């Protein structure tokens, strides 16, 4: 199928009318109408109900939105990766949640470049739900997430067992800073600590919240490994009798994309997990 048909379909869906989509795509409305008829003919379905108010999706149209997005994303990924850089046989696509960028994803990327030099490397740091969708689409080979989905075709393996613990800066333990570690954490946190469910200061990114507390004071929930060096040095301390929450990290990959090279890449990740000692997420660039 012509990828422009999927692109046109999605643009009509976003704009709400064929005329608005034509203007956005810089083509005539006649061309847009012809594309819709072509697409509907290929699918054997009516995708839009058209009237003076615009274009409204039918039930088939609603269902096709998912497939159109998949087509477009896969096409964009292919354009991004091809042709391969000179001297490379293939590409490895790995992803991770943003809070895992340093040191875990950084260490994994370094190990892949050292031990699998014949493969180009593409890394993507995004939220877990997005990474899982990319795995399902076949855009990613493997990803590190906090809350996996056990979909058909996805292999899930726990690589880290961690807890979220409440710590505070010794020199200035207030205020309480809420860090959003996802829906599972939110549910447990709000049930255990209802008085802290609506904190005046909140972050949705752990490394940013940690840096804020180190510079300005406060308390918040962080992964044990990340704050261990600050606890050992006395800069931070655990808040007594505060509840703990389980927060493991999972490796997820598509069985359909499994290969000897991917298994080598996953083995390198496991070695990085075992070898890594400093999880404090400090960045010390050479100047």
C-alpha positions as CSV (number, residue, x, y, z in Angstrom):
1,X,0.0,0.0,0.0
2,X,1.2,3.5,-0.8
3,X,2.4,5.0,2.5
4,X,0.9,8.4,1.5
5,X,-2.5,6.8,1.8
6,X,-1.9,6.1,5.5
7,X,-0.4,9.5,6.0
8,X,-3.4,11.2,4.4
9,X,-5.8,9.1,6.5
10,X,-4.1,10.1,9.7
11,X,-4.0,13.8,8.7
12,X,-7.8,13.8,8.0
13,X,-8.3,12.1,11.4
14,X,-6.2,14.8,13.1
15,X,-7.7,17.8,11.2
16,X,-11.3,16.6,11.1
17,X,-12.0,17.4,7.5
18,X,-10.7,16.6,4.0
19,X,-10.3,20.3,3.2
20,X,-8.1,21.0,6.3
21,X,-6.0,17.9,5.5
22,X,-5.5,19.0,1.9
23,X,-4.3,22.4,3.2
24,X,-1.9,20.8,5.6
25,X,-0.5,18.4,3.0
26,X,-0.3,21.1,0.3
27,X,-2.4,19.1,-2.2
28,X,-5.9,19.7,-3.7
29,X,-9.0,18.4,-2.0
30,X,-9.7,16.4,-5.1
31,X,-6.4,14.6,-4.5
32,X,-7.3,13.9,-0.9
33,X,-10.7,12.6,-1.9
34,X,-9.1,10.3,-4.5
35,X,-6.7,8.9,-1.9
36,X,-9.5,8.2,0.6
37,X,-11.4,6.3,-2.1
38,X,-8.3,4.4,-3.1
39,X,-7.6,3.4,0.5
40,X,-11.3,2.5,1.2
41,X,-11.3,0.4,-2.0
42,X,-8.1,-1.5,-1.0
43,X,-9.5,-2.2,2.5
44,X,-13.0,-2.9,1.4
45,X,-14.2,-0.6,4.2
46,X,-15.8,2.8,4.7
47,X,-13.4,4.8,6.9
48,X,-15.1,8.2,7.1
49,X,-18.6,9.6,7.3
50,X,-18.4,12.9,5.4
51,X,-20.8,15.8,5.8
52,X,-20.7,19.6,5.9
53,X,-19.2,19.5,9.4
54,X,-16.2,17.6,8.2
55,X,-15.2,13.9,8.3
56,X,-15.9,11.5,11.2
57,X,-14.4,8.1,11.6
58,X,-16.5,5.0,11.2
59,X,-15.9,2.0,13.5
60,X,-13.6,0.6,10.8
61,X,-11.9,3.9,10.6
62,X,-11.3,3.9,14.4
63,X,-9.8,0.4,14.1
64,X,-7.5,1.4,11.2
65,X,-5.9,4.3,13.1
66,X,-3.7,1.8,15.0
67,X,-2.6,0.1,11.7
68,X,-2.0,3.4,9.9
69,X,0.3,4.6,12.8
70,X,2.2,1.3,12.7
71,X,2.7,1.6,8.9
72,X,4.0,5.2,9.2
73,X,6.3,4.5,12.2
74,X,7.8,1.4,10.5
75,X,8.3,3.3,7.3
76,X,10.0,6.2,9.1
77,X,12.2,3.8,10.9
78,X,13.3,2.2,7.7
79,X,14.1,5.6,6.1
80,X,16.1,6.5,9.2
81,X,18.2,3.3,9.1
82,X,18.8,2.8,5.4
83,X,21.1,2.7,3.7
84,X,23.4,1.2,6.4
85,X,26.6,3.2,7.2
86,X,29.6,2.0,5.3
87,X,31.3,-1.0,6.8
88,X,28.3,-2.1,8.9
89,X,26.3,-5.4,8.4
90,X,23.2,-4.5,10.3
91,X,21.6,-2.3,13.0
92,X,20.8,-3.0,16.7
93,X,17.9,-1.0,18.0
94,X,17.7,-0.7,21.8
95,X,15.6,1.4,24.1
96,X,15.3,2.3,27.8
97,X,13.3,4.4,30.2
98,X,14.9,7.8,30.6
99,X,15.8,7.2,34.3
100,X,18.0,4.3,33.2
101,X,20.1,6.4,30.8
102,X,23.1,6.6,33.2
103,X,24.7,4.3,34.0
104,X,22.8,1.3,32.7
105,X,22.0,2.3,29.1
106,X,25.3,4.2,28.8
107,X,27.3,1.1,29.9
108,X,25.3,-1.1,27.6
109,X,25.9,1.1,24.6
110,X,29.6,1.2,25.3
111,X,29.8,-2.6,25.6
112,X,27.9,-3.1,22.3
113,X,30.2,-0.8,20.4
114,X,33.2,-2.6,21.8
115,X,32.1,-6.2,21.4
116,X,29.8,-6.0,18.3
117,X,31.6,-3.4,16.2
118,X,30.1,-4.7,12.9
119,X,26.6,-3.5,13.9
120,X,25.5,0.1,13.9
121,X,23.6,1.1,17.1
122,X,20.4,3.1,17.5
123,X,19.3,3.9,21.1
124,X,16.0,5.5,22.1
125,X,15.2,6.8,25.6
126,X,11.4,7.2,26.1
127,X,8.6,6.2,28.5
128,X,7.9,2.5,29.0
129,X,4.6,2.3,27.1
130,X,6.1,3.9,24.0
131,X,9.0,1.5,24.1
132,X,6.7,-1.5,24.4
133,X,4.7,-0.3,21.4
134,X,7.9,0.0,19.4
135,X,8.9,-3.5,20.3
136,X,5.5,-4.8,19.2
137,X,5.9,-3.0,15.9
138,X,9.3,-4.5,15.4
139,X,11.1,-1.1,15.4
140,X,13.1,-2.0,18.6
141,X,15.1,-5.2,19.2
142,X,15.1,-4.9,23.0
143,X,14.2,-2.4,25.7
144,X,14.6,-1.8,29.5
145,X,11.4,-0.9,31.2
146,X,10.0,-0.7,34.8
147,X,6.6,-2.1,34.1
148,X,6.5,-4.6,31.2
149,X,3.4,-5.9,29.4
150,X,3.2,-9.6,28.8
151,X,2.0,-9.5,25.2
152,X,2.2,-12.5,22.8
153,X,5.6,-12.5,21.1
154,X,7.4,-10.5,23.8
155,X,10.0,-12.1,26.1
156,X,10.3,-10.6,29.5
157,X,13.2,-11.0,31.9
158,X,13.9,-9.3,35.2
159,X,17.5,-7.9,35.2
160,X,17.4,-5.8,38.4
161,X,15.7,-6.2,41.7
162,X,15.4,-2.8,43.3
163,X,13.3,-0.9,45.9
164,X,12.2,2.7,46.0
165,X,13.2,4.1,49.4
166,X,12.4,7.4,51.0
167,X,15.6,9.5,51.6
168,X,16.3,13.1,52.6
169,X,19.1,15.5,52.4
170,X,20.8,15.6,55.9
171,X,21.4,19.3,55.8
172,X,17.9,20.2,54.7
173,X,15.3,17.4,54.8
174,X,12.3,19.4,53.7
175,X,10.1,19.7,51.6
176,X,8.7,16.4,50.5
177,X,9.2,16.0,46.7
178,X,6.9,13.6,44.9
179,X,8.6,11.6,42.0
180,X,6.2,9.9,39.7
181,X,7.5,6.4,39.1
182,X,4.4,5.2,37.2
183,X,0.9,4.0,37.8
184,X,1.9,1.1,40.0
185,X,3.9,3.3,42.3
186,X,1.3,6.0,42.4
187,X,-1.4,3.5,43.6
188,X,0.8,2.0,46.3
189,X,2.2,5.4,47.4
190,X,-1.1,7.1,47.7
191,X,-2.6,4.2,49.7
192,X,0.4,4.1,52.1
193,X,1.0,7.8,52.3
194,X,-2.3,9.7,51.6
195,X,-1.0,12.8,53.3
196,X,1.8,13.0,50.7
197,X,-0.4,12.2,47.6
198,X,-0.6,15.9,46.6
199,X,2.9,17.3,47.2
200,X,3.5,20.9,46.3
201,X,6.6,19.9,44.3
202,X,6.7,17.0,41.9
203,X,8.9,15.6,39.1
204,X,8.2,12.8,36.6
205,X,12.0,12.2,36.1
206,X,14.0,10.6,38.8
207,X,17.5,12.0,37.9
208,X,16.1,15.6,37.7
209,X,14.4,15.2,41.1
210,X,17.6,13.8,42.7
211,X,19.7,16.7,41.4
212,X,17.1,19.2,42.6
213,X,17.1,17.7,46.1
214,X,20.9,17.6,46.2
215,X,21.1,21.3,45.4
216,X,18.0,22.6,47.2
217,X,17.1,20.1,49.9
218,X,14.1,17.9,50.4
219,X,13.1,14.2,50.6
220,X,11.8,11.8,48.0
221,X,11.6,8.2,46.8
222,X,14.5,6.9,44.8
223,X,15.9,3.6,43.6
224,X,18.2,2.1,46.2
225,X,21.3,1.7,43.9
226,X,21.0,5.3,42.7
227,X,21.2,6.9,46.2
228,X,23.5,4.4,47.9
229,X,26.6,6.4,47.4
230,X,24.9,9.5,48.9
231,X,23.8,7.4,51.9
232,X,27.3,6.0,52.3
233,X,28.9,9.5,52.3
234,X,26.4,10.9,54.8
235,X,25.0,13.4,52.4
236,X,21.6,11.7,52.5
237,X,19.9,9.5,55.0
238,X,16.9,7.2,55.0
239,X,13.7,8.4,56.5
240,X,12.9,6.1,59.5
241,X,9.9,3.9,59.3
242,X,9.0,5.0,55.8
243,X,7.4,2.3,53.6
244,X,9.4,0.7,50.8
245,X,8.1,-0.1,47.3
246,X,9.4,-2.9,45.0
247,X,10.6,-1.4,41.7
248,X,12.5,-4.0,39.5
249,X,13.8,-3.3,36.0
250,X,12.9,-5.7,33.1
251,X,14.5,-6.5,29.8
252,X,11.9,-7.0,27.1
253,X,12.5,-8.2,23.5
254,X,10.6,-9.6,20.6
255,X,10.9,-13.3,20.0
256,X,10.4,-12.7,16.3
257,X,13.6,-10.6,16.1
258,X,15.7,-13.0,18.2
259,X,19.1,-13.8,16.7
260,X,22.6,-14.9,17.8
261,X,23.7,-11.2,17.7
262,X,20.7,-10.1,19.8
263,X,21.5,-12.8,22.4
264,X,25.1,-11.6,22.5
265,X,23.8,-8.1,23.1
266,X,21.6,-9.3,25.9
267,X,24.5,-11.2,27.5
268,X,26.6,-8.0,27.4
269,X,23.7,-6.2,29.2
270,X,23.7,-8.8,32.0
271,X,27.5,-8.3,32.3
272,X,27.1,-4.6,32.6
273,X,24.4,-5.0,35.4
274,X,26.8,-7.3,37.3
275,X,29.8,-5.0,36.9
276,X,28.3,-1.6,37.5
277,X,29.1,-0.2,40.9
278,X,28.2,3.5,40.7
279,X,24.5,4.1,40.1
280,X,24.5,7.7,41.5
281,X,23.7,9.1,38.0
282,X,26.4,11.8,38.3
283,X,27.6,13.3,35.0
284,X,31.2,14.3,35.0
285,X,32.0,15.5,31.5
286,X,35.6,16.1,30.6
287,X,36.1,19.8,30.0
